[in-house]
């Protein structure tokens, strides 16, 4: 997939408000792109708003939504989507993604709940994705999410994700850590899952750390370093898809940026390895 065009390139990390004053300490040559939750920045004024404008003029940004609730029972929040559309245009956001989940039921649940893996749900959520794309006037990507129960499942997670992508005709934000977490919690082979992901729909990748609740229960927290099995799975992703743009997520226990950048550099190293391997193959 080396000839595929992506909205960003290289390795990036999630930009948080605690980084507003420390981002200039990072070598800009090592920041290929940044990602924000738009809900945390839309309409923000004052010092944070000015700094955000400064950074969006300097770096490529992606937006990863938290509250659209694509699988939720409430009507799609079209007012939010119109404001999001303006935010994307104002800050030249390169792409937008959301979770394949829901988080509302007459109010926000403040968690990402699993959508039942059913044919009815496929059609329901795909219609909402298509509506979102029509309002935003651009394709969006959906992210495979971590889940801890599969209520009323009529198909596997893999079948469900692929069916939604096809029915909605949207792109994919492939979260490598979520594949690993789900593979432990639900006892499947993460490499087999990844092998069946549609390369032509990839927008970019996520990688993150998680919490070990037990040997057979992992919790997707984004609050720890990436572990070796997840790094190995990321390398397999590059082998399968090429050096796809990849973002490091860290939402809790955020270390100093210099320390965080070591993991970003690790991503960049694996991408470089893949490029060199591909070049040797062509030669």
SULQUIPE-V604804 format. One record per residue. N is the residue number from 1. RES is the residue in three letters. OMEGA is omega in whole degrees, -180 to 180 (NA if undefined). BURIAL is I if it has 24 or more other C-alpha atoms within 12 Angstrom, else O. Layout:
((N:RES:OMEGA:BURIAL) (N:RES:OMEGA:BURIAL))
This chain:
((1:UNK:-176:O) (2:UNK:-179:O) (3:UNK:-179:O) (4:UNK:178:O) (5:UNK:179:O) (6:UNK:-179:I) (7:UNK:176:I) (8:UNK:178:I) (9:UNK:169:I) (10:UNK:-174:I) (11:UNK:179:I) (12:UNK:178:I) (13:UNK:179:I) (14:UNK:-179:I) (15:UNK:-179:I) (16:UNK:-177:I) (17:UNK:179:O) (18:UNK:-179:O) (19:UNK:-175:I) (20:UNK:-177:O) (21:UNK:-175:O) (22:UNK:-179:O) (23:UNK:179:I) (24:UNK:178:O) (25:UNK:-178:O) (26:UNK:176:I) (27:UNK:-177:O) (28:UNK:178:O) (29:UNK:-179:O) (30:UNK:179:I) (31:UNK:-179:I) (32:UNK:175:I) (33:UNK:179:I) (34:UNK:179:I) (35:UNK:176:I) (36:UNK:165:I) (37:UNK:-173:I) (38:UNK:180:I) (39:UNK:-177:O) (40:UNK:-174:O) (41:UNK:-178:I) (42:UNK:177:I) (43:UNK:-178:O) (44:UNK:179:O) (45:UNK:177:O) (46:UNK:-176:O) (47:UNK:-179:O) (48:UNK:179:O) (49:UNK:179:O) (50:UNK:179:O) (51:UNK:-180:I) (52:UNK:177:I) (53:UNK:179:I) (54:UNK:-177:O) (55:UNK:179:I) (56:UNK:174:I) (57:UNK:-176:O) (58:UNK:-174:O) (59:UNK:170:I) (60:UNK:180:I) (61:UNK:168:I) (62:UNK:177:I) (63:UNK:-179:I) (64:UNK:-172:I) (65:UNK:-179:I) (66:UNK:-164:I) (67:UNK:-176:I) (68:UNK:175:I) (69:UNK:-176:I) (70:UNK:180:I) (71:UNK:-174:I) (72:UNK:-179:I) (73:UNK:180:O) (74:UNK:178:O) (75:UNK:179:O) (76:UNK:-176:I) (77:UNK:-177:I) (78:UNK:176:O) (79:UNK:176:O) (80:UNK:-178:I) (81:UNK:177:I) (82:UNK:177:O) (83:UNK:177:O) (84:UNK:179:I) (85:UNK:177:I) (86:UNK:179:O) (87:UNK:180:I) (88:UNK:-180:I) (89:UNK:-177:O) (90:UNK:-175:O) (91:UNK:177:I) (92:UNK:179:O) (93:UNK:-171:I) (94:UNK:-178:I) (95:UNK:-178:I) (96:UNK:179:I) (97:UNK:176:I) (98:UNK:-179:I) (99:UNK:174:I) (100:UNK:-174:I) (101:UNK:171:I) (102:UNK:-176:I) (103:UNK:-180:I) (104:UNK:171:I) (105:UNK:-172:O) (106:UNK:-178:O) (107:UNK:-178:O) (108:UNK:-180:O) (109:UNK:178:O) (110:UNK:172:O) (111:UNK:179:O) (112:UNK:-175:I) (113:UNK:-178:I) (114:UNK:174:I) (115:UNK:178:I) (116:UNK:-179:I) (117:UNK:-178:I) (118:UNK:177:I) (119:UNK:179:O) (120:UNK:179:O) (121:UNK:177:I) (122:UNK:-177:I) (123:UNK:-179:I) (124:UNK:-176:I) (125:UNK:179:I) (126:UNK:178:I) (127:UNK:179:I) (128:UNK:175:I) (129:UNK:178:I) (130:UNK:178:I) (131:UNK:178:I) (132:UNK:-179:I) (133:UNK:178:I) (134:UNK:-179:O) (135:UNK:-179:O) (136:UNK:-176:I) (137:UNK:176:O) (138:UNK:175:I) (139:UNK:174:I) (140:UNK:175:I) (141:UNK:173:I) (142:UNK:-178:I) (143:UNK:170:I) (144:UNK:-172:I) (145:UNK:170:I) (146:UNK:179:I) (147:UNK:-173:I) (148:UNK:174:I) (149:UNK:-180:O) (150:UNK:-177:O) (151:UNK:174:O) (152:UNK:-176:O) (153:UNK:174:O) (154:UNK:-180:O) (155:UNK:179:O) (156:UNK:175:I) (157:UNK:-179:I) (158:UNK:180:I) (159:UNK:-178:I) (160:UNK:-179:I) (161:UNK:-179:I) (162:UNK:180:I) (163:UNK:179:I) (164:UNK:179:I) (165:UNK:-178:I) (166:UNK:-177:I) (167:UNK:-178:I) (168:UNK:-172:I) (169:UNK:179:I) (170:UNK:-178:I) (171:UNK:-175:I) (172:UNK:166:I) (173:UNK:-175:I) (174:UNK:179:I) (175:UNK:-175:I) (176:UNK:179:I) (177:UNK:179:I) (178:UNK:175:I) (179:UNK:-179:I) (180:UNK:-179:I) (181:UNK:-179:I) (182:UNK:-179:I) (183:UNK:176:I) (184:UNK:-175:I) (185:UNK:-176:I) (186:UNK:169:O) (187:UNK:171:O) (188:UNK:-177:O) (189:UNK:-177:O) (190:UNK:-180:I) (191:UNK:176:I) (192:UNK:177:O) (193:UNK:-178:I) (194:UNK:-177:I) (195:UNK:-177:O) (196:UNK:176:O) (197:UNK:-177:I) (198:UNK:-176:I) (199:UNK:-175:I) (200:UNK:-179:I) (201:UNK:-176:I) (202:UNK:172:I) (203:UNK:172:I) (204:UNK:-178:I) (205:UNK:168:I) (206:UNK:171:I) (207:UNK:-175:I) (208:UNK:173:I) (209:UNK:-179:I) (210:UNK:-179:I) (211:UNK:178:I) (212:UNK:176:O) (213:UNK:177:O) (214:UNK:-179:O) (215:UNK:-178:O) (216:UNK:178:O) (217:UNK:178:O) (218:UNK:-179:I) (219:UNK:-177:I) (220:UNK:-175:I) (221:UNK:-172:I) (222:UNK:-175:I) (223:UNK:-178:O) (224:UNK:177:I) (225:UNK:174:I) (226:UNK:-179:I) (227:UNK:-175:I) (228:UNK:179:O) (229:UNK:178:I) (230:UNK:174:I) (231:UNK:180:I) (232:UNK:179:O) (233:UNK:177:I) (234:UNK:178:I) (235:UNK:176:I) (236:UNK:177:I) (237:UNK:179:I) (238:UNK:178:I) (239:UNK:-177:I) (240:UNK:-172:I) (241:UNK:-168:I) (242:UNK:-176:I) (243:UNK:-178:I) (244:UNK:175:I) (245:UNK:-173:I) (246:UNK:-179:I) (247:UNK:174:I) (248:UNK:177:I) (249:UNK:173:I) (250:UNK:-175:I) (251:UNK:-178:I) (252:UNK:-178:O) (253:UNK:-175:O) (254:UNK:-180:I) (255:UNK:173:O) (256:UNK:-174:O) (257:UNK:179:I) (258:UNK:178:O) (259:UNK:179:O) (260:UNK:-178:I) (261:UNK:177:I) (262:UNK:177:O) (263:UNK:175:I) (264:UNK:177:I) (265:UNK:177:I) (266:UNK:175:I) (267:UNK:-178:I) (268:UNK:178:I) (269:UNK:180:I) (270:UNK:177:I) (271:UNK:179:I) (272:UNK:176:O) (273:UNK:-178:O) (274:UNK:179:I) (275:UNK:180:I) (276:UNK:178:O) (277:UNK:179:O) (278:UNK:180:O) (279:UNK:178:O) (280:UNK:179:O) (281:UNK:180:O) (282:UNK:-179:O) (283:UNK:NA:O))
